């Protein structure tokens, strides 16, 4: 039950991010466009949720009703998206023609993705507390924020040893604390799923961007190469900031290509 509830706790921020991206990108959409929207929306949604919880701590620390803030945010974005996309509702989806070789490459990419996903989930299960940075920095900060929300700023004293990196951004920690706030309990499944979501989003971003700018074959090859690297599998389950940072750097590069 904790596993399912932890996964569901991410549904609102992820949905909010996807709806926001979809509202701002109201065009004909093919398969690769949707891969980009789902991937970008996942990262943007988690980023917005983290920022929202940070503001929430300043204004309402100790209240324990962050769930209603997220529901309001998701509802607002849903209404905004619905109103903006009314003229687009009956437009046809753009189809991209692929040959037989590209089809087989796409099938192989799908197999690699499923294998990588299972590998990341298995590694996450084996390393439930994450690696060093996870339990010494990000998850530790999340516990401080959750256990003493009213005095959360005292979790970062100047006397703290530099090895604990009190100066690190709160993207991961505040998201974990926010999920625990919603669930009203600490569970290791929350940081596990956050790490897995960023891993999937980065894979989808590579796949969608290459398919959008290049070809189906190159998109499939990019996913196969990245998803087939054992190092990426481990990173997806470590619960550290390396993969989220890589995701946002890659997303920035993708947006630059769109601008050009």
C-alpha positions as protocol buffer text, in pm:
chain_id: "A"
residue {
  index: 1
  type: UNK
  ca { x: 0 y: 0 z: 0 }
}
residue {
  index: 2
  type: UNK
  ca { x: 284 y: 241 z: 83 }
}
residue {
  index: 3
  type: UNK
  ca { x: 437 y: 170 z: -257 }
}
residue {
  index: 4
  type: UNK
  ca { x: 118 y: 252 z: -446 }
}
residue {
  index: 5
  type: UNK
  ca { x: 39 y: 563 z: -240 }
}
residue {
  index: 6
  type: UNK
  ca { x: 394 y: 691 z: -282 }
}
residue {
  index: 7
  type: UNK
  ca { x: 364 y: 657 z: -658 }
}
residue {
  index: 8
  type: UNK
  ca { x: 23 y: 823 z: -662 }
}
residue {
  index: 9
  type: UNK
  ca { x: 158 y: 1116 z: -458 }
}
residue {
  index: 10
  type: UNK
  ca { x: 358 y: 1221 z: -766 }
}
residue {
  index: 11
  type: UNK
  ca { x: 55 y: 1217 z: -995 }
}
residue {
  index: 12
  type: UNK
  ca { x: -55 y: 1576 z: -928 }
}
residue {
  index: 13
  type: UNK
  ca { x: 280 y: 1750 z: -990 }
}
residue {
  index: 14
  type: UNK
  ca { x: 354 y: 1536 z: -1295 }
}
residue {
  index: 15
  type: UNK
  ca { x: 6 y: 1598 z: -1438 }
}
residue {
  index: 16
  type: UNK
  ca { x: 41 y: 1971 z: -1370 }
}
residue {
  index: 17
  type: UNK
  ca { x: 372 y: 1985 z: -1556 }
}
residue {
  index: 18
  type: UNK
  ca { x: 242 y: 1787 z: -1855 }
}
residue {
  index: 19
  type: UNK
  ca { x: -70 y: 2003 z: -1882 }
}
residue {
  index: 20
  type: UNK
  ca { x: 139 y: 2319 z: -1864 }
}
residue {
  index: 21
  type: UNK
  ca { x: 374 y: 2203 z: -2140 }
}
residue {
  index: 22
  type: UNK
  ca { x: 78 y: 2091 z: -2350 }
}
residue {
  index: 23
  type: UNK
  ca { x: -95 y: 2427 z: -2307 }
}
residue {
  index: 24
  type: UNK
  ca { x: 214 y: 2619 z: -2416 }
}
residue {
  index: 25
  type: UNK
  ca { x: 279 y: 2380 z: -2706 }
}
residue {
  index: 26
  type: UNK
  ca { x: -59 y: 2375 z: -2881 }
}
residue {
  index: 27
  type: UNK
  ca { x: 42 y: 2229 z: -3217 }
}
residue {
  index: 28
  type: UNK
  ca { x: -10 y: 1917 z: -3421 }
}
residue {
  index: 29
  type: UNK
  ca { x: 148 y: 1635 z: -3227 }
}
residue {
  index: 30
  type: UNK
  ca { x: 316 y: 1318 z: -3341 }
}
residue {
  index: 31
  type: UNK
  ca { x: 460 y: 1036 z: -3132 }
}
residue {
  index: 32
  type: UNK
  ca { x: 787 y: 1218 z: -3063 }
}
residue {
  index: 33
  type: UNK
  ca { x: 612 y: 1541 z: -2967 }
}
residue {
  index: 34
  type: UNK
  ca { x: 422 y: 1351 z: -2701 }
}
residue {
  index: 35
  type: UNK
  ca { x: 741 y: 1182 z: -2578 }
}
residue {
  index: 36
  type: UNK
  ca { x: 888 y: 1530 z: -2534 }
}
residue {
  index: 37
  type: UNK
  ca { x: 576 y: 1667 z: -2365 }
}
residue {
  index: 38
  type: UNK
  ca { x: 552 y: 1381 z: -2117 }
}
residue {
  index: 39
  type: UNK
  ca { x: 924 y: 1398 z: -2036 }
}
residue {
  index: 40
  type: UNK
  ca { x: 947 y: 1776 z: -2009 }
}
residue {
  index: 41
  type: UNK
  ca { x: 622 y: 1787 z: -1815 }
}
residue {
  index: 42
  type: UNK
  ca { x: 751 y: 1537 z: -1560 }
}
residue {
  index: 43
  type: UNK
  ca { x: 1064 y: 1739 z: -1486 }
}
residue {
  index: 44
  type: UNK
  ca { x: 890 y: 2077 z: -1495 }
}
residue {
  index: 45
  type: UNK
  ca { x: 609 y: 1950 z: -1274 }
}
residue {
  index: 46
  type: UNK
  ca { x: 850 y: 1820 z: -1012 }
}
residue {
  index: 47
  type: UNK
  ca { x: 1043 y: 2146 z: -1028 }
}
residue {
  index: 48
  type: UNK
  ca { x: 728 y: 2355 z: -982 }
}
residue {
  index: 49
  type: UNK
  ca { x: 613 y: 2137 z: -693 }
}
residue {
  index: 50
  type: UNK
  ca { x: 948 y: 2184 z: -521 }
}
residue {
  index: 51
  type: UNK
  ca { x: 930 y: 2562 z: -560 }
}
residue {
  index: 52
  type: UNK
  ca { x: 568 y: 2563 z: -443 }
}
residue {
  index: 53
  type: UNK
  ca { x: 655 y: 2368 z: -130 }
}
residue {
  index: 54
  type: UNK
  ca { x: 941 y: 2609 z: -58 }
}
residue {
  index: 55
  type: UNK
  ca { x: 698 y: 2903 z: -67 }
}
residue {
  index: 56
  type: UNK
  ca { x: 450 y: 2699 z: 137 }
}
residue {
  index: 57
  type: UNK
  ca { x: 712 y: 2652 z: 410 }
}
residue {
  index: 58
  type: UNK
  ca { x: 760 y: 3027 z: 434 }
}
residue {
  index: 59
  type: UNK
  ca { x: 387 y: 3103 z: 455 }
}
residue {
  index: 60
  type: UNK
  ca { x: 218 y: 2803 z: 614 }
}
residue {
  index: 61
  type: UNK
  ca { x: 486 y: 2591 z: 785 }
}
residue {
  index: 62
  type: UNK
  ca { x: 327 y: 2347 z: 1029 }
}
residue {
  index: 63
  type: UNK
  ca { x: -16 y: 2349 z: 863 }
}
residue {
  index: 64
  type: UNK
  ca { x: 7 y: 2005 z: 697 }
}
residue {
  index: 65
  type: UNK
  ca { x: -233 y: 2071 z: 410 }
}
residue {
  index: 66
  type: UNK
  ca { x: 2 y: 2095 z: 112 }
}
residue {
  index: 67
  type: UNK
  ca { x: -215 y: 1841 z: -73 }
}
residue {
  index: 68
  type: UNK
  ca { x: -488 y: 2103 z: -114 }
}
residue {
  index: 69
  type: UNK
  ca { x: -235 y: 2350 z: -251 }
}
residue {
  index: 70
  type: UNK
  ca { x: -133 y: 2099 z: -518 }
}
residue {
  index: 71
  type: UNK
  ca { x: -495 y: 2016 z: -598 }
}
residue {
  index: 72
  type: UNK
  ca { x: -568 y: 2387 z: -645 }
}
residue {
  index: 73
  type: UNK
  ca { x: -259 y: 2429 z: -865 }
}
residue {
  index: 74
  type: UNK
  ca { x: -347 y: 2126 z: -1079 }
}
residue {
  index: 75
  type: UNK
  ca { x: -706 y: 2243 z: -1115 }
}
residue {
  index: 76
  type: UNK
  ca { x: -596 y: 2592 z: -1217 }
}
residue {
  index: 77
  type: UNK
  ca { x: -355 y: 2459 z: -1481 }
}
residue {
  index: 78
  type: UNK
  ca { x: -621 y: 2215 z: -1606 }
}
residue {
  index: 79
  type: UNK
  ca { x: -872 y: 2500 z: -1651 }
}
residue {
  index: 80
  type: UNK
  ca { x: -610 y: 2716 z: -1823 }
}
residue {
  index: 81
  type: UNK
  ca { x: -515 y: 2429 z: -2055 }
}
residue {
  index: 82
  type: UNK
  ca { x: -877 y: 2347 z: -2138 }
}
residue {
  index: 83
  type: UNK
  ca { x: -957 y: 2709 z: -2224 }
}
residue {
  index: 84
  type: UNK
  ca { x: -648 y: 2759 z: -2437 }
}
residue {
  index: 85
  type: UNK
  ca { x: -678 y: 2434 z: -2631 }
}
residue {
  index: 86
  type: UNK
  ca { x: -1047 y: 2459 z: -2720 }
}
residue {
  index: 87
  type: UNK
  ca { x: -971 y: 2565 z: -3081 }
}
residue {
  index: 88
  type: UNK
  ca { x: -726 y: 2273 z: -3117 }
}
residue {
  index: 89
  type: UNK
  ca { x: -945 y: 1990 z: -2992 }
}
residue {
  index: 90
  type: UNK
  ca { x: -1052 y: 1863 z: -3334 }
}
residue {
  index: 91
  type: UNK
  ca { x: -720 y: 1888 z: -3512 }
}
residue {
  index: 92
  type: UNK
  ca { x: -568 y: 1571 z: -3647 }
}
residue {
  index: 93
  type: UNK
  ca { x: -255 y: 1423 z: -3503 }
}
residue {
  index: 94
  type: UNK
  ca { x: 49 y: 1458 z: -3727 }
}
residue {
  index: 95
  type: UNK
  ca { x: 178 y: 1121 z: -3847 }
}
residue {
  index: 96
  type: UNK
  ca { x: 540 y: 1047 z: -3921 }
}
residue {
  index: 97
  type: UNK
  ca { x: 617 y: 788 z: -4185 }
}
residue {
  index: 98
  type: UNK
  ca { x: 873 y: 521 z: -4093 }
}
residue {
  index: 99
  type: UNK
  ca { x: 1024 y: 239 z: -4296 }
}
residue {
  index: 100
  type: UNK
  ca { x: 1068 y: -126 z: -4195 }
}
residue {
  index: 101
  type: UNK
  ca { x: 1425 y: -79 z: -4067 }
}
residue {
  index: 102
  type: UNK
  ca { x: 1313 y: 210 z: -3847 }
}
residue {
  index: 103
  type: UNK
  ca { x: 1024 y: -1 z: -3723 }
}
residue {
  index: 104
  type: UNK
  ca { x: 1261 y: -276 z: -3607 }
}
residue {
  index: 105
  type: UNK
  ca { x: 1487 y: -15 z: -3446 }
}
residue {
  index: 106
  type: UNK
  ca { x: 1183 y: 124 z: -3265 }
}
residue {
  index: 107
  type: UNK
  ca { x: 1086 y: -223 z: -3141 }
}
residue {
  index: 108
  type: UNK
  ca { x: 1441 y: -283 z: -3016 }
}
residue {
  index: 109
  type: UNK
  ca { x: 1438 y: 55 z: -2842 }
}
residue {
  index: 110
  type: UNK
  ca { x: 1114 y: -41 z: -2670 }
}
residue {
  index: 111
  type: UNK
  ca { x: 1267 y: -366 z: -2547 }
}
residue {
  index: 112
  type: UNK
  ca { x: 1573 y: -183 z: -2417 }
}
residue {
  index: 113
  type: UNK
  ca { x: 1354 y: 74 z: -2244 }
}
residue {
  index: 114
  type: UNK
  ca { x: 1150 y: -195 z: -2067 }
}
residue {
  index: 115
  type: UNK
  ca { x: 1466 y: -380 z: -1965 }
}
residue {
  index: 116
  type: UNK
  ca { x: 1625 y: -61 z: -1837 }
}
residue {
  index: 117
  type: UNK
  ca { x: 1309 y: 33 z: -1648 }
}
residue {
  index: 118
  type: UNK
  ca { x: 1300 y: -305 z: -1474 }
}
residue {
  index: 119
  type: UNK
  ca { x: 1671 y: -276 z: -1397 }
}
residue {
  index: 120
  type: UNK
  ca { x: 1632 y: 71 z: -1245 }
}
residue {
  index: 121
  type: UNK
  ca { x: 1336 y: -44 z: -1034 }
}
residue {
  index: 122
  type: UNK
  ca { x: 1528 y: -350 z: -916 }
}
residue {
  index: 123
  type: UNK
  ca { x: 1837 y: -146 z: -826 }
}
residue {
  index: 124
  type: UNK
  ca { x: 1616 y: 105 z: -644 }
}
residue {
  index: 125
  type: UNK
  ca { x: 1461 y: -177 z: -444 }
}
residue {
  index: 126
  type: UNK
  ca { x: 1803 y: -309 z: -346 }
}
residue {
  index: 127
  type: UNK
  ca { x: 1930 y: 38 z: -248 }
}
residue {
  index: 128
  type: UNK
  ca { x: 1614 y: 161 z: -78 }
}
residue {
  index: 129
  type: UNK
  ca { x: 1797 y: 440 z: 109 }
}
residue {
  index: 130
  type: UNK
  ca { x: 1994 y: 547 z: -197 }
}
residue {
  index: 131
  type: UNK
  ca { x: 2367 y: 607 z: -212 }
}
residue {
  index: 132
  type: UNK
  ca { x: 2585 y: 835 z: 2 }
}
residue {
  index: 133
  type: UNK
  ca { x: 2459 y: 1173 z: -123 }
}
residue {
  index: 134
  type: UNK
  ca { x: 2099 y: 1057 z: -93 }
}
residue {
  index: 135
  type: UNK
  ca { x: 2094 y: 959 z: 273 }
}
residue {
  index: 136
  type: UNK
  ca { x: 2363 y: 1203 z: 387 }
}
residue {
  index: 137
  type: UNK
  ca { x: 2227 y: 1513 z: 210 }
}
residue {
  index: 138
  type: UNK
  ca { x: 1895 y: 1507 z: 25 }
}
residue {
  index: 139
  type: UNK
  ca { x: 1689 y: 1256 z: 223 }
}
residue {
  index: 140
  type: UNK
  ca { x: 1838 y: 1381 z: 550 }
}
residue {
  index: 141
  type: UNK
  ca { x: 1726 y: 1735 z: 470 }
}
residue {
  index: 142
  type: UNK
  ca { x: 1383 y: 1603 z: 373 }
}
residue {
  index: 143
  type: UNK
  ca { x: 1351 y: 1440 z: 716 }
}
residue {
  index: 144
  type: UNK
  ca { x: 1440 y: 1769 z: 886 }
}
residue {
  index: 145
  type: UNK
  ca { x: 1179 y: 1953 z: 680 }
}
residue {
  index: 146
  type: UNK
  ca { x: 910 y: 1695 z: 745 }
}
residue {
  index: 147
  type: UNK
  ca { x: 971 y: 1622 z: 1113 }
}
residue {
  index: 148
  type: UNK
  ca { x: 998 y: 1984 z: 1227 }
}
residue {
  index: 149
  type: UNK
  ca { x: 824 y: 2179 z: 956 }
}
residue {
  index: 150
  type: UNK
  ca { x: 754 y: 2481 z: 1175 }
}
residue {
  index: 151
  type: UNK
  ca { x: 1127 y: 2530 z: 1241 }
}
residue {
  index: 152
  type: UNK
  ca { x: 1256 y: 2413 z: 905 }
}
residue {
  index: 153
  type: UNK
  ca { x: 1506 y: 2699 z: 864 }
}
residue {
  index: 154
  type: UNK
  ca { x: 1696 y: 2579 z: 1170 }
}
residue {
  index: 155
  type: UNK
  ca { x: 1788 y: 2267 z: 971 }
}
residue {
  index: 156
  type: UNK
  ca { x: 2065 y: 2465 z: 801 }
}
residue {
  index: 157
  type: UNK
  ca { x: 2284 y: 2610 z: 1079 }
}
residue {
  index: 158
  type: UNK
  ca { x: 2614 y: 2773 z: 994 }
}
residue {
  index: 159
  type: UNK
  ca { x: 2787 y: 2534 z: 1232 }
}
residue {
  index: 160
  type: UNK
  ca { x: 2696 y: 2233 z: 1018 }
}
residue {
  index: 161
  type: UNK
  ca { x: 2995 y: 2054 z: 867 }
}
residue {
  index: 162
  type: UNK
  ca { x: 3053 y: 2125 z: 498 }
}
residue {
  index: 163
  type: UNK
  ca { x: 3030 y: 1751 z: 428 }
}
residue {
  index: 164
  type: UNK
  ca { x: 2651 y: 1776 z: 473 }
}
residue {
  index: 165
  type: UNK
  ca { x: 2626 y: 2057 z: 212 }
}
residue {
  index: 166
  type: UNK
  ca { x: 2362 y: 2276 z: 373 }
}
residue {
  index: 167
  type: UNK
  ca { x: 2407 y: 2511 z: 75 }
}
residue {
  index: 168
  type: UNK
  ca { x: 2270 y: 2261 z: -179 }
}
residue {
  index: 169
  type: UNK
  ca { x: 1941 y: 2351 z: -353 }
}
residue {
  index: 170
  type: UNK
  ca { x: 1623 y: 2194 z: -211 }
}
residue {
  index: 171
  type: UNK
  ca { x: 1480 y: 2055 z: -535 }
}
residue {
  index: 172
  type: UNK
  ca { x: 1500 y: 1690 z: -430 }
}
residue {
  index: 173
  type: UNK
  ca { x: 1465 y: 1735 z: -54 }
}
residue {
  index: 174
  type: UNK
  ca { x: 1159 y: 1958 z: -66 }
}
residue {
  index: 175
  type: UNK
  ca { x: 986 y: 1727 z: -313 }
}
residue {
  index: 176
  type: UNK
  ca { x: 1044 y: 1429 z: -84 }
}
residue {
  index: 177
  type: UNK
  ca { x: 924 y: 1624 z: 220 }
}
residue {
  index: 178
  type: UNK
  ca { x: 617 y: 1740 z: 27 }
}
residue {
  index: 179
  type: UNK
  ca { x: 522 y: 1381 z: -61 }
}
residue {
  index: 180
  type: UNK
  ca { x: 571 y: 1274 z: 300 }
}
residue {
  index: 181
  type: UNK
  ca { x: 355 y: 1568 z: 406 }
}
residue {
  index: 182
  type: UNK
  ca { x: 78 y: 1448 z: 174 }
}
residue {
  index: 183
  type: UNK
  ca { x: 109 y: 1085 z: 287 }
}
residue {
  index: 184
  type: UNK
  ca { x: 153 y: 1187 z: 652 }
}
residue {
  index: 185
  type: UNK
  ca { x: 435 y: 934 z: 691 }
}
residue {
  index: 186
  type: UNK
  ca { x: 798 y: 880 z: 596 }
}
residue {
  index: 187
  type: UNK
  ca { x: 854 y: 608 z: 341 }
}
residue {
  index: 188
  type: UNK
  ca { x: 1166 y: 530 z: 134 }
}
residue {
  index: 189
  type: UNK
  ca { x: 946 y: 471 z: -170 }
}
residue {
  index: 190
  type: UNK
  ca { x: 906 y: 847 z: -222 }
}
residue {
  index: 191
  type: UNK
  ca { x: 1272 y: 931 z: -298 }
}
residue {
  index: 192
  type: UNK
  ca { x: 1295 y: 605 z: -491 }
}
residue {
  index: 193
  type: UNK
  ca { x: 1011 y: 703 z: -725 }
}
residue {
  index: 194
  type: UNK
  ca { x: 1141 y: 1057 z: -765 }
}
residue {
  index: 195
  type: UNK
  ca { x: 1475 y: 920 z: -884 }
}
residue {
  index: 196
  type: UNK
  ca { x: 1303 y: 674 z: -1119 }
}
residue {
  index: 197
  type: UNK
  ca { x: 1080 y: 946 z: -1267 }
}
residue {
  index: 198
  type: UNK
  ca { x: 1379 y: 1163 z: -1355 }
}
residue {
  index: 199
  type: UNK
  ca { x: 1551 y: 858 z: -1509 }
}
residue {
  index: 200
  type: UNK
  ca { x: 1250 y: 784 z: -1731 }
}
residue {
  index: 201
  type: UNK
  ca { x: 1208 y: 1152 z: -1817 }
}
residue {
  index: 202
  type: UNK
  ca { x: 1569 y: 1184 z: -1933 }
}
residue {
  index: 203
  type: UNK
  ca { x: 1534 y: 877 z: -2155 }
}
residue {
  index: 204
  type: UNK
  ca { x: 1212 y: 1014 z: -2302 }
}
residue {
  index: 205
  type: UNK
  ca { x: 1374 y: 1350 z: -2360 }
}
residue {
  index: 206
  type: UNK
  ca { x: 1661 y: 1196 z: -2559 }
}
residue {
  index: 207
  type: UNK
  ca { x: 1420 y: 982 z: -2759 }
}
residue {
  index: 208
  type: UNK
  ca { x: 1171 y: 1260 z: -2829 }
}
residue {
  index: 209
  type: UNK
  ca { x: 1428 y: 1525 z: -2919 }
}
residue {
  index: 210
  type: UNK
  ca { x: 1620 y: 1302 z: -3162 }
}
residue {
  index: 211
  type: UNK
  ca { x: 1296 y: 1188 z: -3320 }
}
residue {
  index: 212
  type: UNK
  ca { x: 1176 y: 1546 z: -3355 }
}
residue {
  index: 213
  type: UNK
  ca { x: 1498 y: 1693 z: -3497 }
}
residue {
  index: 214
  type: UNK
  ca { x: 1649 y: 1390 z: -3672 }
}
residue {
  index: 215
  type: UNK
  ca { x: 1478 y: 1059 z: -3746 }
}
residue {
  index: 216
  type: UNK
  ca { x: 1305 y: 759 z: -3591 }
}
residue {
  index: 217
  type: UNK
  ca { x: 1617 y: 550 z: -3637 }
}
residue {
  index: 218
  type: UNK
  ca { x: 1843 y: 799 z: -3459 }
}
residue {
  index: 219
  type: UNK
  ca { x: 1587 y: 841 z: -3179 }
}
residue {
  index: 220
  type: UNK
  ca { x: 1577 y: 464 z: -3129 }
}
residue {
  index: 221
  type: UNK
  ca { x: 1956 y: 441 z: -3140 }
}
residue {
  index: 222
  type: UNK
  ca { x: 1991 y: 721 z: -2883 }
}
residue {
  index: 223
  type: UNK
  ca { x: 1754 y: 548 z: -2643 }
}
residue {
  index: 224
  type: UNK
  ca { x: 1930 y: 213 z: -2694 }
}
residue {
  index: 225
  type: UNK
  ca { x: 2274 y: 362 z: -2628 }
}
residue {
  index: 226
  type: UNK
  ca { x: 2172 y: 559 z: -2320 }
}
residue {
  index: 227
  type: UNK
  ca { x: 1936 y: 299 z: -2173 }
}
residue {
  index: 228
  type: UNK
  ca { x: 2182 y: 18 z: -2240 }
}
residue {
  index: 229
  type: UNK
  ca { x: 2462 y: 173 z: -2034 }
}
residue {
  index: 230
  type: UNK
  ca { x: 2484 y: 5 z: -1689 }
}
residue {
  index: 231
  type: UNK
  ca { x: 2600 y: 333 z: -1536 }
}
residue {
  index: 232
  type: UNK
  ca { x: 2269 y: 494 z: -1631 }
}
residue {
  index: 233
  type: UNK
  ca { x: 2080 y: 211 z: -1467 }
}
residue {
  index: 234
  type: UNK
  ca { x: 2266 y: 271 z: -1141 }
}
residue {
  index: 235
  type: UNK
  ca { x: 2217 y: 647 z: -1161 }
}
residue {
  index: 236
  type: UNK
  ca { x: 1844 y: 597 z: -1198 }
}
residue {
  index: 237
  type: UNK
  ca { x: 1827 y: 429 z: -859 }
}
residue {
  index: 238
  type: UNK
  ca { x: 2081 y: 624 z: -657 }
}
residue {
  index: 239
  type: UNK
  ca { x: 1840 y: 905 z: -552 }
}
residue {
  index: 240
  type: UNK
  ca { x: 2111 y: 1168 z: -602 }
}
residue {
  index: 241
  type: UNK
  ca { x: 2101 y: 1499 z: -791 }
}
residue {
  index: 242
  type: UNK
  ca { x: 2324 y: 1394 z: -1081 }
}
residue {
  index: 243
  type: UNK
  ca { x: 2043 y: 1266 z: -1303 }
}
residue {
  index: 244
  type: UNK
  ca { x: 1794 y: 1548 z: -1229 }
}
residue {
  index: 245
  type: UNK
  ca { x: 2071 y: 1800 z: -1304 }
}
residue {
  index: 246
  type: UNK
  ca { x: 2149 y: 1618 z: -1630 }
}
residue {
  index: 247
  type: UNK
  ca { x: 1780 y: 1622 z: -1719 }
}
residue {
  index: 248
  type: UNK
  ca { x: 1745 y: 1999 z: -1679 }
}
residue {
  index: 249
  type: UNK
  ca { x: 2071 y: 2063 z: -1867 }
}
residue {
  index: 250
  type: UNK
  ca { x: 1951 y: 1842 z: -2153 }
}
residue {
  index: 251
  type: UNK
  ca { x: 1608 y: 2008 z: -2150 }
}
residue {
  index: 252
  type: UNK
  ca { x: 1781 y: 2347 z: -2184 }
}
residue {
  index: 253
  type: UNK
  ca { x: 1976 y: 2224 z: -2487 }
}
residue {
  index: 254
  type: UNK
  ca { x: 1656 y: 2088 z: -2642 }
}
residue {
  index: 255
  type: UNK
  ca { x: 1482 y: 2425 z: -2598 }
}
residue {
  index: 256
  type: UNK
  ca { x: 1780 y: 2599 z: -2758 }
}
residue {
  index: 257
  type: UNK
  ca { x: 1743 y: 2371 z: -3060 }
}
residue {
  index: 258
  type: UNK
  ca { x: 1374 y: 2452 z: -3077 }
}
residue {
  index: 259
  type: UNK
  ca { x: 1457 y: 2822 z: -3072 }
}
residue {
  index: 260
  type: UNK
  ca { x: 1703 y: 2779 z: -3359 }
}
